[in-house]
């Protein structure tokens, strides 16, 4: 009895080879299930999308490969050598669409797997494709190509990517490497995966088989997300789609595929001949046959089932199960995992960084890594062994290509569900003030974090996201100087923010970045000022929008960003250097901000006038409209038809009004009234609410506003503008209401505005709003960008989107790399609120925007970003 107990409690030192070829040793009992080992590796690497990966091992006598069964004890794993167990951590399910990988770190692990497949010869492709794939790996490892650093292809000789890597291949790699200048490591990884997935052998792992007759030599079988494939010498002979397979089974060494007869045409069968619906292939031995059968079950379940197979056991049993085996795929399906990520993305961002210390130990320069091996001990109950295992915290260093050391303490700190974020307060001035430091807080010399370490990190990341939006806007301009400067600043922010996980963010990291920003603006301040001074107005609405985005960016940088950092630094005794750097940055940005404040009304006025001339048919270029004062919706009284909605536009020279023809045409001008002929009068029509009248040439226009506030605003602006008006030389008559004839055929032929959906004229028309030019200049200065989760209307799911707010409009993108928004939502008239219990929202950091019966919910990733979005959107919408 004692011998049996001693044997069951014997610890195994399991060596796990990671994707960067580093090695970690996991201590576990013989009777522990495989999931304990797998979960520990996942914790070490801090992977969220863990179901894409698995642990593989090889049976020494036969060379058969197996996936570690997570629900079976280690002592009962077929073919696992318990004397010296060695496992390989690798990709188990190759996604057919890399864009479905949510995390950058997951894509990085996939790129390491592609690298291994190239080295091992599993990913077969021609030399040109191989050179392109390797060039992306080199871009991620070495960075941008530079003639001074890499004058010849000799720098590639230190890397071994393919078996036939000769001088000609290295020349091709270098030629492709030159084309990738400007790509970050994450961009290179994504391009690598997009290129690899288009190759024929992407993700294919072959097994040697024989056909039933034994006639065809060198047959190899594999399975993928599309079905079962059979090759002969790299030539595909058969493809059995999952939709054509009715059942898979094995009997000793025979692997049986039962197909639907109507859909089956074998590789050697003519369509005019009857064929059997059962196909047999013979494996070298029973274990290899059963192992492949299990792989097929798992691949089918992961990619083709909507939910876990156990929930639809009766449905899937006919296709996957065979008598004599109870094997089932117990992990999440791909659809389940994607749904899980949508619901838990924000929690992931708050509790643990997407790229942990393992990302740094997987560093991009593999030749300079130093490795250590970590020992972790586990009991059969999934708990970490403590107490009598005195050596559980020992770390042993030896030669290995990578560094995989990560302490249990640091891992538990990052994953602890008890971590609480300290609250912040929103000051009346709009700056964010952190909670004062607790008296119990005594930062050590090695831990100089902020009272709330997220503040500085998220403030800088907001700056990064705003810079991404500005860079995308500037790409549409012809100003190469501004584009290059903006791209350079974006790279500086990305390289310093995306490489450091949030949970290890320190004050020194932020100070270093602010110091780099200061140096950048010291170098380029004069160039920016010259470029801003040289900005000229043109007749392009899109061009003026992009120029305005640049102007607003410097106002944001000088105002909001610097105020946030200074407010935050007031509560940290170690931030004197930061205060000095920020004050220097403010001083440098001040001339740019003053210039931008001068440009804002000029650009806004010209932009709105261009929009008016584009959208209102009947206005000609020779009309001297002057400067914009106000526009919006008023109701004009008609003795026959009653009150009719009209769009009114007040400038310093004219009062224009018209009606909307259609969504495709825009507005038609009905009247153009010179201000010198107008008189503003109070209305005695008590039956018309909020009414007033204007007279010109003996005729009276009776108008009614939608609210008392709107009426007072219109009358005040009209009174001041009429008093300041001067006689104009105009071809129009001034003895009455100017009637502008308009040909509908000409209107229909007029080109449409690129910004019609977001145009304030159309928004005001549909929402019965009015807005003054001063309000426009105020609200359009507010801008913010970042990732949000939008709640689906008819389900409990959340969709991750990159959202940009500028020009009083939300722009929704799939990611920050997209150039064209998926949708837009103008916020004129919307209210920004916090959900009430009646809304049924249980998530944290959620705000809602409402207009009448339209309600949209958005989740932010932290308290800081929550209050920043609330503040910016509220400031931009409350004054209207």
N, C-alpha and C positions, 0 to 999 in steps of 0.2 A: 504493500500500500504506500509506503514511504517512497519507494523507488518510482512509483507511478506519479506521485505528487511532485517529486523532484524533477522528473522528466517534463511534466506539463508546465512547471514554472521556469524551466531553463530559458535564459535569454538568448536571443539571436542578434548578432551584429549584422544588420542588413545594409549592404552598400548600395546606394542609389546614385546612378549616374544621371546628372541633370543635362539639360539641353546644351549648355555651354561646355560640356565635358568635365565639369567639376564633380566632385564626389562628396556626398554626405552619408553619414552612418546613422541609422536609426536602430535603437535598441528596443526590441519587442519580444514578448513571450511567444513560445512555439504555438500556444493555443489561442493567441490573439487573431482576430479576423483581419483580412487584408485592408479593410477600410481604415483601421487605425494607422497603418503606415502611410496610406494614401493621404489621409486627412492631415497628417503631420507635414508632409511635403507641401501640401496646399497652403498650410499655415505659414510655413517658412517662406514660400514665394509670395504669399498674400494674393492669391488668384481668386477672383470672383467667378469668372467663367470656367469653373473647374471641370465641368462635364466634357469639355473638348479633349481632355488629357487622360492618360492612363499610365499604369506601370507595366512594363513588358519584361519578360524573362525568356531565356532560351534553354531548352533541355539539352544537356551536354552530349548525350549519347546519340540522339537522332537529329539534333539541330532544329527541332520544331519550336516555334515561338508561341508563347501564350500571353494573354492578358491576365494580370493578377485579378483573381475573383475577389471582389471586395466583401462578399458575404460569406466567404469560406475561410476556415482556419488556415493559418500558414502551414501547419503540419500536414494538411490534406490537399495542398495545391499540387496538381499533377505536374511532374517534371521539375519542381523547384528543389534545387540542391540546398538542403538545410545546413550543411557543413560550412559552405561559403556562399550564402545567398547573395545574388547580384541582380538588381532590378534597374531598368532604364525608364526614366521619366520622359515621355514623348507624346506627341499628338496622336490621339486615338481616332478622332472624327475630323476629317479635313472638310471645313466648310466650303461649299461651292461659291459662296459670296462673301469675300472678306469684309464688306461693309457691314455685315451683321455682327462682326466682332466689335463690341462696344468699347472695350478698353484698349488703350495704346499698348499697355504691357502685354496683353494677350496677343496682339499682332506681332509684337517683338518676339514672343516665344514661338509663334508660327514661323517667323522668318528664320529663327535658329533651326527649326525643324527642316525647312526648305534647304538650308545650308547643309545639314546632315544628309538629306536625300541626294543632293548633288554629289557630295563626297562619296557616298556609298554606292552611287550609280542607280539608285531607285528612281530618280527623276530623269528619265531619258528624254533628251531633246537635241536639236541640231546645234552646231557650234555658235551660230549667231544668237540664238535664244539663250544658250548657256552664258555667252559673254554678256548679254544684257542683264540676265539675272544676277550674275556675279558683280556687275558694275553697281547694282543697287546695294549689294552687301558691302562693297568697298566704300561707297558713298556714306553708308551708315557707320562704318568702322573708321574711315580716315577723314571724312568731311569733304569739303569742296576741293576740286582739283586745282592745283596751282603750279604754274610752270617752274617757279623757283624751287618749290618743294619736291615736285615730281617731274623732273626734266625728261625721264625715260621710264619705260615700263618696269624697271628693276625693282621698284617698291612693291610690286605684286609678287615677287618671288618668295617673299616671306609667308605668303598665304598659299594654301593648297586647297583648291575648291573642286577640281575635277581631275580625273585620272590622266587625261590627255592635255594637261595644262603646259603647253609649250610656249615659245616666244611669240608665235603668231597669235595664239589665243590671248596672251597677255596684252598684245598690241590692240586687239579688238576690245578687250575689257577697258583699257585706258581710253580708247576713242569714245566709248559709251560713258565712261566716268566723266569726261569733259562736259557732257551734255546735261549733267545733273547738278550743276552749280546752283546753289540756293536752296536745295532740298535739305530739310532737317532729317535727322535719323528716323523720326516717325513717318515723315513723307516717303522716305526711301523704303521703309518697311511696307507701307501700303502699296506702293508701286510694284515692289517685289511680289507681293501676294497676288495683285491683280494680273501680273504677267504670268506667274506660275500657274494660276488656276486655269489659264487658257491652254496650257500644254496638255497633251493627251494623257500623260502618265502622272498627272498631279494627284498625289495622295494614294496611289495604287501600290499595294504590297502583295506580291505574287506568291503562289504555292504551286509547286511542281505536281502535275497530275497526269493521268493517262485517260484517253477516251475508252469507251466500253469495249471497242474492238481491238484497241492497242495498235491501230494503224498509224495514227498521227503522232510523230515524235515531238519532243520539246514543247509540250503543252504546259501553259501556266494559267492558273485561275486566280481571279481577284474579285473583290466586291467594292462598290462605291455607293454614293448617295443615289445613283441612277439605276443600280441593279448589279447583276453578276456578269462578269466579263471573262472571256476565254481568249488567250493569245497564243500564237505560235511564232517564236522568234520575233517578237515585237510587232507582229501583225495581228490585228484583231480578227478572230474568226466568228465569235458569237457574242451577242449582247442580249441577256435575258432581263428585261425590265421588271421592276418590282410589281408593276401593274399586271404583268402577264403570269407571274408566279402564283400558283395556288397553294403550294406547300413545299417546304424544304425538310429533308430528313437525312439521316445517315444510318448505314447498316454495316458494321465493321469498317472496312476501308472504302466502302462505296458512299459517295455523296449523291443524293437523289433530288432532282428538281422536277416537281410536278407542275405542268403548265396548263393553262386553259387551252383547249384544243383549237378553238377558233383563232387564237392569236399566235399559234406556234408555227414556226418554219425553221427547221434545224439547219445547221451549217452545211449539211450534205443532202438536204432534202429539197426536191423541187416542189413548187406550189401545186403542181398537177398530180402529185403522188400523196397518198395517205401517209401520215406520220404518227408516231407514238407521242403521247403527251408526257412521258416520263423520260428524263435524260439522266444518264449515269456518268459519273467521273470517278476514277479510282485514285486514291491518295496512297502515299508510301506506307502508311500504317494507320491504325485506328485512332491513335491520339491526335495525329495531325488532322485527320478528317473531322473529328469531333471539335477540335479547336477552331477550324475554319467554319464549321456549322455555327458555333457560338458567335463568331465574329459577324457572320451574316445576320444573325438575329439582332445583335446589338446595333449594327449599322442601319438596318431597316427600321428598328424601333426608334432610334434617335432622330432620323431624318423624316420619316413618313408618318409617324403617329402624332396626333395632336396632344395627347396626354399620356401619362405613364401606362404601360401595357397592362399592369395589374388592374387598372380601372376599367379596361375593356378586354378582359381576359377571354371572354367568350368569343369576341370578334377576332382577336388576333390568333387564337389557338389554332384555327384551321390553317393558317398560313405558316406559322413559325414552329409550332411544337411537334415533337415526335415522341412516340411511345418509349418509355424507359428513361426519360430524362425530365427533370423538373426545372431545368435552367430557364430563367427569365431575366430580361434586362430590367434592372432595378433603379437605374439613374433617371435623370430628367431628360425629356426629349428636347430637341432644339427649340421648338415653339414654346415649351414650358419655360426654358431658360431665358428666352428673349422677354417673355411676359414678366418673369421674375425681376429681370434687370430694370424694366420700365418702372416697376413698383418700388424698387429698392435702391435706385441710383443715388438719390440724395442722401439716404442713410449711409451708403457706402462712402460718399464724399466727405461726410462729417466724421464718421468713425474711423476710417482708415484710408490712407492715400492710395491712389490707383497705382502709383509706382513706389514701392517700398525700398528698403535698403537692398533687397535682392536685385532691384533694377540697377543700382549702382555697382553691386558686385558682379552683375552680368555686363559690366561696362563695355563701351564700344571699342576699346582698345584691348583686345584679348591678350596680346603679347605682354602687356604690362600688369596683368592681374596676378595677385598672390592669393593662394587658396588656404583655407583651413577646413578642417572636418569637424562638424558639431555632433556631439553625442546626446541623444534624448532617450529617456527610458519610459516605457509605457506598460501599464498593467492591462489585464484583459478587460477591465471595465472602462477603457478609454481615458483614464486619468493618468496624469504624469506622475511617475514614481518619485516620491520624496522620502526623507527621513533616512531609512537604513541604506538606501542607495546613495552613499556619500559621494560617489564619483559622477553623479548625474549632471553636474554643471561643468565638468572638465571639458576643455576644448583642446584637441590635439592638432598641431599643424604639420603638414607634410606637403611635398611637391604635388601640385595639381594646377591645371590651367585656370581655374576660377575660384572666386571667393564666395563661399556660401554660408559663412558664419552669421548667425542671428540668434541672440540670446532669447531664452524663454521669457524673461522679464519684459523685454522690449516688445515682444510679440503680444503678450497679454495686455500691455499698456495700450497698444494701438487697437486691439480688438475688443477691449472691455466695453460691455454695454452700459457700465455705470458711469462712464465719462459724461460729465455735464458741462454744457457750454454756458459761460457767464453772460448775463443779459446786458444789453446796451440801452442807452437812452437817446432820444432824438431831441436836440436842442432847438429852441425857437428859430435860430438862424439857419437851421438846416444842416449844421455840421453834426457829426456823430461823436458822442462822448462816451468813452469806455467807463465801466464801473471802476472805482478806485481799488487799489491793491489791498487785499486782505491783510490784516496784521500778522496772520499766520504764515504769510508767504515770505520765504527767505530764499531767494534765488542764489544758487551757488555760482562759482566762477565758470563752471561748465554748462550751467543751465540759466541763461539770461533771457528766458522767454518772457513775453508780455503777460500782463494779467489775463488777457484773453489772446492766446497766440494766433487766433484766426484773423484778427483785425488787419494787421499789416499785410498778411498774405493775401487776403481777399481784396483789399484795396489795390494792391499791385496787380492782381489778376483782373480786376475790373479795368484797370488801365490797359492791360494787354488786350482784352477783348474789344475795348474801344479802338485801340490802335489797329486791330484786325479789320474792323469795319471801315475805318478811315482809309486804310491801304487798299481795300477792295473798291472804295469809291474813287480813289485817285487813279486806279488803273484805266478808267474811262477818259482821263484827260490826256492831252498831248504834252504836258509838262513833264519831261523825263527827269528833270532835276528833282522835283517834288516826289516823284514816284520812287526814285532811288533813295532819297533821304528817308521817306516813310518806310520803305522795305528794310533799310538798314536798322531803323529804330525797332521795327517789329522783330527782326532776328535777335536783336539785343535782349528784348523782353522775353522772347520765347526760350532762348538759350539759358536764361537765368531763373525762369519761373517753372518751366516744365520739367527740369531735371531734379528738383528738390521736392519730396513729398510734403504734404501739409503737416503731418504729425511730427516731423522733425524740423519744422521751420523755426529759425532762430532770428533774433534781432540783428545779428551780424550779417545774415543773408540779405535782409532788406537794406541795411546800410550800404553794403557793397553794391547792390543794384542802384540805389539812389546816387551813389558816387559815380557809377557808370553813366547814369542819365545826365548828371551834372556835366560830366566831361563831354558827353555827346552834344548837349546844347551849347556848351562853351565853344565847341568846334564849329557847329553848324548854325549858330544863332544868326550871323550876318546873312548867310545864304537864305535862311527862312524869311528873314525880314525883306530881303530883296524880292523873293518870290511872291510874298504877300503883297508888296507894293506894286508889283507888276501884274497882279490879277486884274483882268479887264472883263467888263460885262459883254455878253454877246446875246444873240437871239435864241440860244439853245437853252431850253428849260432844264434838260438833264445836266448840261455842263455847269449851269449856275447852281444847281442842287449840289453837285460834287464840290464846287468851290466853297459853297457855304458850309459843307460838312467839315472842310479843312479849317475854316475860320472858327467854327464852333468848337473844334477840338482844342485849339489853343486856349480858348476861354475856359473850357472844362479843365484843362491841364493846370492852368494858373489858378483857377478858382476852387473848384470842387476837390480835386485830387490833393493839392497842397494843404487845403484847410483840413481835410480828413487826417492826413498824416500828422500835422501839427497838433490837432486836437488829441489824437491818440498818444503822441509823444509826451504830452504834458503830465501823464500819469506814470511815467517810467523814469526812474532815476538814472538809468544807464543810457538815455537817449539824447544827451547833450550834443553829441556829434551829429546825430540825425537832425536835430533842430537846426544846427548850423548849416548842414547841407541843404535842407529844404529852404531855408531863408536865402541861400545863395541861388538856388534854383528859381525861386520867386523873383529875385532881382533880375536874373537873366531873362525870364519869360515876360517881364513887365512890358518892355517895348513891343513885343509881339502881341500881347493882350490889348494894349492901347490901340495898336493898329487894327486889330480884329474888331474892337468895339466901334471904331470909325467905319469899318467896312460893312458891318452888319446891317444898318438901316439902308445903305446904298444897294447892297445885293438883294435884300429882302424886297425892297420897293420895286427894283427892276424885275425880279423873279415873279412877283405877283402880277405886275402889269403884263408881262409876257404871257402868263397863264390866262389872264383876262382876255387878251387879244386873241389867244388861241381858242379859248372855249366859247367866247361870245361872238357869234357871227354878226357882222355889220359894222364892227369897229375897223377903221382904216388906219394905216400908219401915219397919215398926215394929221390926225387928231392929236392935239396937244393935251393929253389927259392930265398932266401934272403928276403929283405924288399921291399915293394911295392913302386914304384916311380910314375907311371902314367899308365892309361889305357884309351882306347877309340877307335874310329873308324877311320881307314885310308883306302884309296883305293889302292889296289895292282894291278900293271899292269901285265896282261897276254897277251902274244903275239897272242894267238888265240881268247880269249874271251874279251880282252880289260880290262877295269878297273872293279875290283870286290871289294865289301865291305868286309873288314876283321876286326875282333876285335884284337887289339894289346895290349899286357900287358908288361910293362917294369918294371923289378925288378932290384935289385942291382947285380944279377948274370946272368939273362937271359932276352932275348926278346922273348916273345911267341906270336904266332898269330894263328888265326883259323877262322872258319865260324860257323854261326848259322844253326843247323840242322833243328829244329822245335821248336814250343812253348813248347812242352812236354819234349823234350830231352835236349835242351840247346845248348851248343857249342861243336864243334869237333876241337881238336888241330891239326893244319897242320904242324907247325914247332916250334922248340925250339932252339934258337940260343944263345950259350954262349957269353957273352959280350967280353971275352978276344979275340975272333976271329973276332969281328965286326970292321968295319971302316965306318965312316959317311962321305958321299960325297955330294957335291952339284950336282943338276941335270941340264943337258943341254937340256932337252926335253922341248922346249918352248911351244909345243902344250899341255903339261900337266900343268894345273894351280897348283900353290902351291906344286910343286913336289920336292922331294929329294930322295936320294938313300942310301942304306947301302950295303956293300959288305962283304962276308965271304967266305973263301976258293975258291976264284976265281969266285964266282957267285955273281950276283948283283940283289938286290930287288929294283925295282922302285916303289916309294910310292907317293901318292898324298893326301894332306889334304883338308878339306872342306873350309878352310879359311886361310888367311895369318897368323892370330893370332894363329891358331891351329898348323900350320907348324912351326912357330918360337918356340912355347912351346915344341913341340916334339923334335926339333933339339937341343934346349938348354938342355933339360933333358937327352937326349941320349949322348950328348957330355960330360956332367959332369959325368954321370954314367959310361960310357966306360972308362974314364980316371981313375976312382977310382976302376975299376974292378980288381980282382986278379984271378990268375989261380985256377981252381976248379978241384977237383977229381970227375969225373963224368963217368958214364958208357956210356954216349952218345958220339958219335964221334964229333970231332970239326973241321973236314976238309970240312965241307959243311953245307948245310941247313939240320938240323936234321928232318927227316921225321918220324912221329910217326904213326905206323899202328893202325887202330881203327876198332873194330868189331861193326857193327851197332846193332847186337843182344844184345851185352853187354851194349851198350849205352841205349837201350830202357828199359833194366831191372834196370837201375840205379835209386835210389830213387830221387824223386823230391824235390826241395828246398821249404821250407815253406815260404820263402821270395822272390819267383821268380818274383811276380808282381812288387815288389819294388826294386829288385836287380839292382844296378847301371850298371852292365854289360848289362842287357837287355834294360835298359832305354837309355844308350849311343848308343846301336845298333839301336834302333828304331828312335832316334832323331839325329843321326850322331854327337855325342858329344864326347869330351875328357875331362878328369879331372885328376888332379895330386893329389898325396897323401897329400900334404900341403893344397890344397884346400878342400879336404875331411875333414881334421882335423879342418879346419876353419869353414866350413858351417854347419857341424853336431853339433857344439856346440850350435847353436841357437834353442831354443825350446819355445813354447808358447801353451797354451790350453785355451779353453773357448767356450761359445755358440755363434754360428753365424747363420745367416739366408742365405740359398742358394737359389738363384732365379731359378725357374723352366725354362727350355729351351723354352717350348711351351705355357707358360701361364704367367700371371702377378703375380702368387702366389709365396710365399717364404716358404721354409721348414726349420724348426728349427732343428739344429744339434749340437752335441757337437763335436768340431773339435780339434784335437791335431796335432801339427806340430813338428816333430823331425825326424832326419836322412834324412833331405831334402825331406820329404814326408808328405802330409796331410792325416790324418786318420779320417774318419767320423763315428760317433757313434750316435745312437738315443738319448742316454743320457749318463751322466758321469758314470752311474752304469754298463753300458754294457762292457763286456770283449772282444768281437769280433767286429771289425769294419764292418760297412755296406759296405764301399768302401774305396779305397785308391787312391791317386793321387800324384805320384812323381813329384816334381817341377823342376827337372833339365831341363834347357832350357826355362823355363817359365819366362815371364816378369810380374812385378807387376805394375799396373797402376791405375789411377783414371778415372772413366767413363767420357766420353765427352758428350756434348749435343746430338750428333748423336746416342748415345747408347740408348736414351730414358728412362734413369733411373731417376725417380723423388724423390727417397728416399734419406735420409741423411746417411752419414757415410758408403758409399758403395765403395768397391774397386773391381778391376777385375784382374784376372790372365789370361794371353794369351800365346798361343803357336801356331803359324801359324793360322789356322782357328778355333782353339779351344778357346772358351771364357767362363769363369765362373765368376759370380757375387756373392759377399758376402756382407752382411750387418752386421755391428757391433752395439753394444748397446750404445756407447757413443763416444765423441771425443777422449777421452783417449785411449780406446781400439782400435779405428780406427787407430790412429797413432802408437800404439804399434804393431799391426798386419802388418801395412805397413813397419815399420822399420825392424822388425824381418825377414819378408819374403824377403824384398829387400836386406838386408845384406847377406842372405843365397843364393840368386840367382844371384846377380850382378857380383860376382867374378868369375863365371864360363864362 
